[in-house]
Amino acid sequence: MRGPQIADKPWIGKSYEQTRILVLGESWYGDWGSDYNSDSSYVAGYLAGAIRDSMYSKMANACGAERQAYWESILFTNFVTWAGNKRTDRPTRVMYEAAVPRLERLLQIHMPRGVWILGKEQSEFSASVVRQAGIAFEVSFHPTSYGLRNQVLGESWHRLTAKIT
């Protein structure tokens, strides 16, 4: 399965250096066109109001932050850079394994103090990489998990922030 050209450009919020929290999404789905085919450009489009994304809004709300402030405070990228055309296209074991070297590189470059891993399935491949790097982390259910309440998602975020303060 060949996907769109996804640029390897994580979103880096303007105040990331103050928090040094990496939020690690699971995977990229679809093709948003060349203007939005990177984590950086997609989040910028979302913050500018050009893209609606209820999951991104849910994350900020669950963390008790205004969306602009939340997204400006984090580094965000997806573990698997592309999984398929729609959300039901799940990452394969091969995709998860292929994502490990990129995550190792990102941890070395950006040196987060904490990583919020979104998705129990992807954590089976990403958590050991973060642990090996000696970085605090918290694994959460994916924000789009059926029935996941904002309170539960927010509690996971607050456990991470408590670990790094």
One Martini backbone bead per residue (centre of mass of N, CA, C, O) as a GRO file, in nm:
protein
  165
    1MET     BB    1   0.092   0.040   0.027
    2ARG     BB    2   0.060   0.358  -0.108
    3GLY     BB    3   0.118   0.684  -0.020
    4PRO     BB    4   0.156   0.979   0.056
    5GLN     BB    5   0.350   1.259   0.091
    6ILE     BB    6   0.513   1.264   0.398
    7ALA     BB    7   0.637   1.488   0.600
    8ASP     BB    8   0.914   1.515   0.832
    9LYS     BB    9   0.721   1.734   1.039
   10PRO     BB   10   0.699   1.820   1.330
   11TRP     BB   11   0.537   1.961   1.585
   12ILE     BB   12   0.650   2.287   1.720
   13GLY     BB   13   0.603   2.462   1.973
   14LYS     BB   14   0.690   2.772   2.098
   15SER     BB   15   0.688   2.631   2.416
   16TYR     BB   16   0.840   2.355   2.433
   17GLU     BB   17   1.100   2.420   2.607
   18GLN     BB   18   0.932   2.441   2.877
   19THR     BB   19   0.818   2.130   2.869
   20ARG     BB   20   0.913   1.885   2.694
   21ILE     BB   21   0.656   1.754   2.529
   22LEU     BB   22   0.569   1.452   2.382
   23VAL     BB   23   0.325   1.375   2.141
   24LEU     BB   24   0.227   1.038   2.051
   25GLY     BB   25   0.091   0.933   1.796
   26GLU     BB   26   0.003   0.683   1.590
   27SER     BB   27  -0.131   0.785   1.295
   28TRP     BB   28  -0.163   0.840   0.959
   29TYR     BB   29  -0.441   0.960   0.758
   30GLY     BB   30  -0.460   1.009   0.447
   31ASP     BB   31  -0.505   1.307   0.223
   32TRP     BB   32  -0.432   1.668   0.254
   33GLY     BB   33  -0.228   1.755   0.088
   34SER     BB   34   0.053   1.948   0.054
   35ASP     BB   35  -0.032   2.162   0.280
   36TYR     BB   36  -0.097   1.897   0.514
   37ASN     BB   37   0.163   1.668   0.493
   38SER     BB   38   0.210   1.730   0.813
   39ASP     BB   39   0.217   1.786   1.135
   40SER     BB   40   0.280   2.087   1.119
   41SER     BB   41   0.069   2.180   0.899
   42TYR     BB   42  -0.183   2.061   1.029
   43VAL     BB   43  -0.177   2.215   1.298
   44ALA     BB   44  -0.169   2.494   1.174
   45GLY     BB   45  -0.444   2.461   1.031
   46TYR     BB   46  -0.607   2.412   1.284
   47LEU     BB   47  -0.532   2.681   1.436
   48ALA     BB   48  -0.643   2.859   1.181
   49GLY     BB   49  -0.925   2.702   1.082
   50ALA     BB   50  -0.888   2.507   0.816
   51ILE     BB   51  -0.920   2.267   1.029
   52ARG     BB   52  -1.107   2.003   1.149
   53ASP     BB   53  -1.044   1.852   1.490
   54SER     BB   54  -1.173   1.675   1.746
   55MET     BB   55  -0.925   1.540   1.871
   56TYR     BB   56  -0.753   1.792   1.922
   57SER     BB   57  -0.964   1.925   2.105
   58LYS     BB   58  -0.987   1.701   2.316
   59MET     BB   59  -0.701   1.714   2.422
   60ALA     BB   60  -0.710   2.002   2.532
   61ASN     BB   61  -0.959   1.973   2.712
   62ALA     BB   62  -0.851   1.735   2.890
   63CYS     BB   63  -0.600   1.928   2.988
   64GLY     BB   64  -0.716   2.224   3.049
   65ALA     BB   65  -0.683   2.380   2.764
   66GLU     BB   66  -0.625   2.587   2.539
   67ARG     BB   67  -0.556   2.505   2.227
   68GLN     BB   68  -0.318   2.694   2.163
   69ALA     BB   69  -0.157   2.648   2.424
   70TYR     BB   70  -0.124   2.348   2.402
   71TRP     BB   71   0.014   2.329   2.113
   72GLU     BB   72   0.252   2.529   2.193
   73SER     BB   73   0.367   2.314   2.434
   74ILE     BB   74   0.432   2.101   2.201
   75LEU     BB   75   0.529   1.794   2.066
   76PHE     BB   76   0.420   1.653   1.746
   77THR     BB   77   0.366   1.307   1.650
   78ASN     BB   78   0.369   1.027   1.456
   79PHE     BB   79   0.475   0.715   1.457
   80VAL     BB   80   0.314   0.654   1.204
   81THR     BB   81   0.317   0.819   0.902
   82TRP     BB   82   0.140   0.580   0.745
   83ALA     BB   83  -0.167   0.361   0.718
   84GLY     BB   84  -0.391   0.514   0.535
   85ASN     BB   85  -0.696   0.645   0.416
   86LYS     BB   86  -0.828   0.533   0.687
   87ARG     BB   87  -0.890   0.471   1.018
   88THR     BB   88  -0.936   0.155   0.959
   89ASP     BB   89  -0.640   0.165   0.887
   90ARG     BB   90  -0.410  -0.031   1.022
   91PRO     BB   91  -0.134  -0.081   1.163
   92THR     BB   92   0.136  -0.268   1.127
   93ARG     BB   93   0.399  -0.430   1.245
   94VAL     BB   94   0.592  -0.319   1.031
   95MET     BB   95   0.527  -0.021   1.079
   96TYR     BB   96   0.608  -0.009   1.373
   97GLU     BB   97   0.902  -0.107   1.337
   98ALA     BB   98   0.980   0.124   1.128
   99ALA     BB   99   0.938   0.364   1.352
  100VAL     BB  100   1.171   0.342   1.560
  101PRO     BB  101   1.416   0.506   1.441
  102ARG     BB  102   1.268   0.778   1.437
  103LEU     BB  103   1.215   0.799   1.738
  104GLU     BB  104   1.506   0.789   1.832
  105ARG     BB  105   1.587   1.048   1.681
  106LEU     BB  106   1.382   1.245   1.813
  107LEU     BB  107   1.483   1.209   2.103
  108GLN     BB  108   1.771   1.317   2.047
  109ILE     BB  109   1.697   1.598   1.929
  110HIS     BB  110   1.450   1.697   2.149
  111MET     BB  111   1.463   1.608   2.445
  112PRO     BB  112   1.245   1.498   2.620
  113ARG     BB  113   1.091   1.463   2.943
  114GLY     BB  114   0.815   1.372   2.798
  115VAL     BB  115   0.571   1.106   2.704
  116TRP     BB  116   0.266   1.090   2.521
  117ILE     BB  117   0.100   0.792   2.464
  118LEU     BB  118  -0.128   0.725   2.195
  119GLY     BB  119  -0.192   0.409   2.247
  120LYS     BB  120  -0.169   0.080   2.324
  121GLU     BB  121  -0.062  -0.052   2.068
  122GLN     BB  122   0.187   0.136   2.010
  123SER     BB  123   0.325   0.089   2.293
  124GLU     BB  124   0.448  -0.194   2.218
  125PHE     BB  125   0.680  -0.018   2.048
  126SER     BB  126   0.745   0.271   2.201
  127ALA     BB  127   0.799   0.245   2.512
  128SER     BB  128   1.081   0.106   2.504
  129VAL     BB  129   1.226   0.345   2.371
  130VAL     BB  130   1.171   0.553   2.594
  131ARG     BB  131   1.286   0.392   2.829
  132GLN     BB  132   1.578   0.360   2.711
  133ALA     BB  133   1.610   0.688   2.716
  134GLY     BB  134   1.501   0.788   3.007
  135ILE     BB  135   1.192   0.862   2.971
  136ALA     BB  136   0.914   0.983   3.060
  137PHE     BB  137   0.584   0.815   3.071
  138GLU     BB  138   0.253   0.786   2.912
  139VAL     BB  139  -0.025   0.575   2.872
  140SER     BB  140  -0.297   0.599   2.646
  141PHE     BB  141  -0.571   0.614   2.527
  142HIS     BB  142  -0.713   0.683   2.255
  143PRO     BB  143  -0.901   0.963   2.188
  144THR     BB  144  -1.101   0.773   1.987
  145SER     BB  145  -1.204   0.599   2.190
  146TYR     BB  146  -1.463   0.438   2.284
  147GLY     BB  147  -1.589   0.621   2.560
  148LEU     BB  148  -1.380   0.832   2.612
  149ARG     BB  149  -1.313   1.040   2.861
  150ASN     BB  150  -1.174   1.335   2.939
  151GLN     BB  151  -1.093   1.264   3.227
  152VAL     BB  152  -0.911   1.021   3.157
  153LEU     BB  153  -0.722   1.169   2.969
  154GLY     BB  154  -0.635   1.391   3.174
  155GLU     BB  155  -0.511   1.203   3.387
  156SER     BB  156  -0.281   1.110   3.209
  157TRP     BB  157  -0.151   1.384   3.165
  158HIS     BB  158  -0.106   1.446   3.475
  159ARG     BB  159   0.085   1.213   3.528
  160LEU     BB  160   0.307   1.313   3.345
  161THR     BB  161   0.355   1.595   3.469
  162ALA     BB  162   0.430   1.478   3.750
  163LYS     BB  163   0.690   1.319   3.654
  164ILE     BB  164   0.841   1.609   3.547
  165THR     BB  165   0.829   1.792   3.836
   0.00000   0.00000   0.00000
